[in-house]
Amino acid sequence: MNDIIKEQENIETEKKVIPKKKPDPRAKLAKPERMLILNSSPHLHTTKSVPRIMWSVIIALIPAMAMSFYYFGIRAVWMVLTCVVASLITEIVMNHMKGEKITISDGSAIITGILLALTLPPSFRLSSAALGAIVAISLGKHIFGGLGYNIFNPALLGRAFLQASFPVAITTWTNPNTAKFAEIDAVSTATPLGTFKFENILTDYSDLLIGNVGGSLGETSAIAILIGGIFLLILKNADWRIPLSFLGSVAIFSGIFWMIDPAQYPSPLFHLLSGGLLFGAFFMATDMVTSPITPKGGWIFGIGAGILVIIIRQFGGLPEGVMYSILLMNGITPLINRYTRPRIFGEPR
C-alpha cells in the first residue's frame, strides 16, 4: 500500500517538474499545407464545346444564306437543303461503318453542307451537289479519322471534286435578277471576276456590296458575309489573324499591280469585294481543324493564301483562286505548326 502511495507521489512530482509547452503564436498565422494534385490534361477549362462552336458558325452563316435566298429564290433553298441532307446521311453511314456513335448532333456535318452549297452556282444540278456533299464528308472528313483529324477543309475538298468532275456546269452562272421572275437557268452571265478578266469590264461596287451580281450562292452580299464574320470574331470562334492577314495581303499585293498598271489590273477594293474572298477568309480559312494553331502560324497561313489568290487571279487561267489557295495552305499547315511551335522554357534553339 505504501509502495502505491509513493508511486502516485512520484507521478505528481514529475507532472510538476515537466513544464508545459506554450503554444506558438505564429502557428495561427501559418497557412495550411496544400496537396499537390497531379492530373491529366486538359488543365484549362472553358464553357465552349464543339457543338456550341459549330452552331455559332451556323448562326453566322444565316445572313449570307438569307441573301442567297432573296436573290436566287427557291433554287437556293433547295441547294442548301440538298447538301445538308446528303451530308447528314453520309455522316450517319460513316459512323455505322466505323462503329462509332452518331455525331450529327455536333453540327459539323450541317456546316459542311451549308458551306458546300454556298460555294456552288444556283443553276448547278442538285444530284451533283449531293454527290459533292458525299465526297466532302466521306473523303474530306472521315477518311482521315473524323472531326479533328482531317487535313483539308471538307467543304472545299467536295467543291474541288465537283470542279474537276463538272467543269462546265460549275462555271455556269446565273443573273440574280432573273431568279424572281423566270427560271433560274434561263439567263447565264459571268461573275465580276470573269467579266474583268476576259472582257476588262469592272462591276459597280454597290452591286458587289449588296450582292446583286452573278456567282456562287455565298458571293451574294459582302455586307452579309461581313456581319457573319464579325459575329464569329466577337465570339472568338475564329482566329482574327487569319482573315486580317488574308485580306490584308490581297489588298497589298493587288495594290502593287494596280499602281503599276490601273488599266490592266483591278483595284484592291474590287479584289476584296468580288468572288468568294470574303466568304473564304471568314468561314473557310478560319476552320479550327485545318488552320494553324499558333499565332505566328495564323499570320503565315493568311499571307500565303492571299499571295496565292492574287497569283491565280492575275496570272492563272481561272478568274478565281480562293478555293485552291486555302486548300494549298491546308496542306502545309502541319509544317507551319511544326516550325512555329513556341519554344519550351529551357529548350535550346
C-alpha positions in Angstrom: 0.0 0.0 0.0 2.8 2.3 0.9 4.5 1.5 -2.4 1.4 2.5 -4.3 1.2 5.8 -2.5 4.9 6.5 -3.2 4.4 5.8 -6.9 1.5 8.3 -7.1 3.6 10.9 -5.3 6.4 10.4 -7.8 4.0 10.9 -10.8 2.6 14.1 -9.3 6.1 15.5 -8.8 7.1 14.6 -12.4 4.0 16.5 -13.6 5.1 19.5 -11.7 8.7 19.3 -12.8 8.0 18.9 -16.6 6.9 22.3 -17.9 4.1 22.6 -20.4 4.9 23.9 -23.9 3.5 27.2 -24.6 1.5 27.5 -27.9 3.4 29.2 -30.7 1.5 32.4 -31.7 2.9 32.0 -35.3 1.1 28.7 -35.7 -2.2 30.5 -36.0 -0.8 32.7 -38.9 0.7 29.8 -40.8 -1.2 28.7 -43.9 -2.4 25.1 -44.0 -0.4 22.8 -46.3 -1.9 22.2 -49.7 -1.8 18.9 -51.5 -0.2 18.8 -55.0 -2.6 17.2 -57.3 -1.3 15.6 -60.5 -3.9 15.1 -63.2 -4.0 14.5 -67.0 -4.9 17.2 -69.5 -6.9 19.3 -70.3 -5.9 21.7 -67.5 -7.7 24.7 -68.9 -11.5 24.5 -68.7 -13.9 26.6 -70.7 -17.6 26.8 -71.4 -17.0 26.3 -75.1 -17.6 23.0 -76.7 -17.6 21.6 -80.3 -21.4 21.7 -80.7 -21.5 25.2 -79.3 -18.8 26.5 -81.7 -20.4 24.7 -84.7 -23.8 26.0 -84.1 -22.4 29.6 -83.7 -20.9 29.2 -87.1 -24.3 28.1 -88.5 -25.9 31.2 -87.0 -23.1 33.4 -88.5 -24.0 31.9 -91.9 -27.6 32.9 -91.7 -27.1 36.4 -93.3 -25.3 35.0 -96.3 -27.9 32.3 -96.7 -30.8 34.8 -96.4 -29.3 37.0 -99.1 -28.8 34.0 -101.4 -32.5 33.0 -100.9 -33.5 36.6 -101.7 -31.5 36.8 -104.9 -31.8 33.3 -106.3 -35.1 32.2 -104.9 -36.3 28.7 -104.1 -33.5 27.2 -106.1 -31.0 28.4 -103.5 -33.2 26.9 -100.7 -33.2 23.5 -102.4 -29.5 23.7 -103.0 -28.8 24.2 -99.3 -31.3 21.6 -98.2 -29.9 19.0 -100.6 -26.3 19.5 -99.5 -27.2 19.5 -95.8 -29.4 16.3 -96.0 -26.7 14.5 -98.1 -24.1 15.5 -95.6 -26.1 14.2 -92.6 -26.9 10.9 -94.3 -23.3 10.4 -95.2 -22.3 11.2 -91.7 -24.6 8.6 -90.3 -23.5 5.9 -92.8 -19.8 6.6 -92.0 -20.5 6.4 -88.3 -22.1 3.0 -88.7 -19.3 1.7 -90.9 -16.7 2.8 -88.4 -18.6 1.5 -85.4 -18.9 4.9 -83.8 -21.8 6.7 -82.2 -23.9 9.1 -84.3 -22.2 12.5 -84.4 -24.7 14.6 -86.4 -25.7 16.5 -83.3 -22.4 18.3 -83.1 -23.4 20.4 -86.2 -20.2 19.7 -88.2 -21.9 17.9 -91.0 -24.6 20.6 -91.2 -21.8 23.2 -91.6 -20.1 21.2 -94.3 -23.4 21.0 -96.3 -24.1 24.7 -95.9 -20.6 25.8 -96.9 -20.5 23.5 -99.9 -23.9 24.8 -101.1 -22.8 28.4 -100.8 -19.8 27.7 -103.0 -21.9 26.4 -105.9 -23.8 28.3 -108.6 -27.6 28.3 -108.2 -28.1 26.6 -111.6 -25.9 23.6 -110.5 -27.7 20.2 -110.6 -29.0 19.1 -107.2 -27.9 15.5 -107.8 -24.3 16.7 -108.5 -24.4 18.8 -105.4 -25.5 15.8 -103.3 -22.5 13.9 -104.7 -20.2 16.7 -103.7 -21.6 16.5 -100.1 -21.0 12.8 -100.0 -17.4 13.2 -101.1 -16.9 16.1 -98.6 -18.0 14.0 -95.6 -16.6 10.7 -96.6 -13.3 11.6 -98.2 -12.8 15.0 -96.8 -13.5 14.2 -93.2 -13.9 10.5 -92.2 -11.2 9.0 -94.3 -8.7 11.0 -92.2 -10.3 9.8 -88.9 -13.3 12.2 -88.5 -13.7 15.6 -86.9 -10.4 17.0 -85.7 -8.2 14.8 -87.9 -9.0 16.0 -91.4 -6.1 17.9 -93.2 -8.2 19.7 -95.7 -11.4 21.7 -95.4 -14.1 19.1 -96.2 -16.5 21.5 -98.0 -13.7 22.9 -100.2 -12.5 19.3 -101.0 -16.0 18.5 -102.1 -16.1 21.6 -104.2 -12.8 20.8 -105.8 -14.1 17.4 -106.7 -17.1 19.0 -108.4 -14.8 21.5 -110.1 -12.9 18.6 -111.7 -15.9 16.5 -112.4 -18.3 19.1 -113.8 -16.2 22.0 -115.0 -18.8 23.5 -117.3 -21.8 23.2 -115.0 -19.9 24.6 -112.0 -18.8 27.7 -114.0 -22.2 28.4 -115.5 -23.5 31.4 -113.6 -27.0 33.0 -113.4 -28.0 36.6 -113.1 -29.7 37.0 -109.7 -32.3 39.4 -111.1 -33.8 36.6 -113.2 -34.4 34.3 -110.2 -37.5 36.0 -109.0 -39.1 36.5 -112.4 -38.1 33.5 -114.5 -36.4 30.1 -114.4 -33.2 30.0 -112.6 -31.2 28.7 -115.6 -32.9 30.9 -118.2 -30.2 33.5 -118.4 -26.5 32.9 -117.9 -24.0 35.6 -117.0 -20.4 36.0 -115.9 -19.1 36.7 -112.4 -17.5 40.1 -111.8 -14.0 38.5 -111.8 -14.7 36.7 -115.1 -16.1 39.9 -116.6 -13.0 41.8 -115.8 -10.5 39.0 -116.6 -12.0 38.2 -120.1 -13.7 41.5 -121.0 -11.9 44.1 -118.9 -15.2 45.4 -117.5 -15.5 46.4 -113.9 -18.7 45.7 -111.9 -20.2 48.5 -109.8 -19.0 48.4 -106.2 -22.5 49.0 -104.9 -23.7 45.8 -106.6 -20.8 43.9 -105.0 -21.7 45.2 -101.6 -25.3 44.2 -101.7 -24.8 41.1 -103.8 -26.7 41.9 -106.9 -24.2 40.0 -109.1 -23.8 36.6 -110.7 -21.7 34.0 -108.9 -21.9 31.3 -106.2 -24.6 31.5 -103.6 -22.0 32.6 -100.9 -20.9 35.5 -103.1 -24.2 37.3 -102.9 -23.5 40.1 -100.5 -20.3 41.4 -99.0 -22.2 43.1 -96.2 -24.0 39.9 -95.2 -20.7 38.0 -95.1 -19.0 40.7 -93.0 -21.9 40.6 -90.5 -21.5 36.9 -90.0 -17.7 37.1 -89.9 -17.6 39.8 -87.3 -20.1 37.8 -85.2 -17.6 34.9 -85.2 -14.7 37.2 -84.3 -16.7 38.7 -81.4 -17.4 35.2 -80.0 -13.7 34.4 -80.5 -14.7 31.3 -82.5 -12.3 32.3 -85.3 -8.7 33.5 -85.2 -8.8 37.2 -86.2 -5.2 36.9 -87.5 -6.2 34.7 -90.5 -8.9 36.9 -92.1 -6.9 40.0 -91.4 -3.7 38.7 -92.9 -5.6 37.0 -95.7 -7.5 40.2 -96.8 -4.6 42.5 -96.0 -2.1 40.6 -98.2 -4.7 40.5 -101.0 -5.1 44.3 -100.7 -1.3 45.0 -100.6 -0.2 42.7 -103.4 -3.2 43.6 -105.7 -2.5 47.3 -104.9 1.1 46.9 -106.1 -0.1 45.6 -109.5 -2.9 48.3 -109.6 -0.4 51.1 -109.1 1.8 49.7 -111.9 -1.0 49.5 -114.4 -4.5 50.5 -113.4 -5.9 49.7 -116.8 -4.8 46.1 -116.7 -5.2 45.2 -113.0 -8.3 46.0 -110.9 -8.1 47.9 -107.7 -7.7 46.3 -104.3 -11.3 47.1 -103.3 -12.5 45.2 -106.3 -10.5 42.2 -105.3 -11.8 42.3 -101.7 -15.5 42.6 -102.6 -15.7 40.3 -105.6 -15.7 36.5 -105.8 -15.5 34.3 -102.7 -12.7 36.1 -101.0 -14.6 37.4 -98.0 -16.6 34.2 -97.6 -13.4 32.1 -97.8 -11.4 34.4 -95.4 -14.0 34.3 -92.6 -15.6 30.9 -93.0 -13.2 28.6 -94.8 -9.7 29.7 -93.9 -10.6 30.0 -90.2 -11.6 26.4 -89.8 -10.0 25.4 -86.5 -9.0 21.9 -87.6 -7.3 22.8 -90.9 -5.7 26.1 -89.9 -2.6 26.7 -87.8 -2.9 26.6 -84.0 -0.1 29.1 -83.3 -0.5 32.9 -83.6 2.5 33.2 -85.8 1.2 30.3 -87.9 -2.1 32.2 -88.4 -0.2 35.1 -89.9 1.8 32.9 -92.2 -1.3 31.0 -93.3 -3.3 34.2 -94.2 -0.4 35.9 -96.0 0.4 32.7 -98.0 -3.3 32.3 -99.0 -3.6 35.9 -100.0 -0.5 35.8 -102.3 -1.8 32.6 -103.9 -5.1 34.2 -104.6 -3.5 37.2 -106.4 -1.2 34.9 -108.4 -4.1 32.7 -109.6 -6.4 35.7 -110.3 -3.9 37.8 -112.1 -1.8 35.1 -114.0 -3.8 31.9 -113.9 -6.4 30.5 -116.3 -9.2 30.8 -113.8 -10.7 34.1 -112.7 -11.0 32.9 -109.1 -8.4 31.2 -106.8 -9.8 31.3 -103.2 -10.6 27.6 -103.1 -7.2 26.4 -104.3 -5.3 28.9 -102.2 -6.9 27.7 -99.0 -6.5 24.0 -99.9 -2.8 24.5 -100.7 -2.3 26.2 -97.3 -4.3 23.5 -95.6 -1.7 21.0 -97.0 1.3 22.8 -95.4 -0.5 23.6 -92.1 1.3 20.7 -90.3 4.6 22.2 -91.3 3.5 25.7 -90.2 2.5 24.2 -86.8 5.8 22.4 -86.5 8.1 25.4 -87.2 6.1 28.0 -85.4 5.7 26.0 -82.2 6.6 28.1 -79.1 9.9 27.1 -77.6 9.7 25.2 -74.3 11.3 27.1 -71.4 14.9 26.0 -71.3 14.8 24.3 -74.7 18.0 25.1 -76.8 17.4 27.0 -80.0 
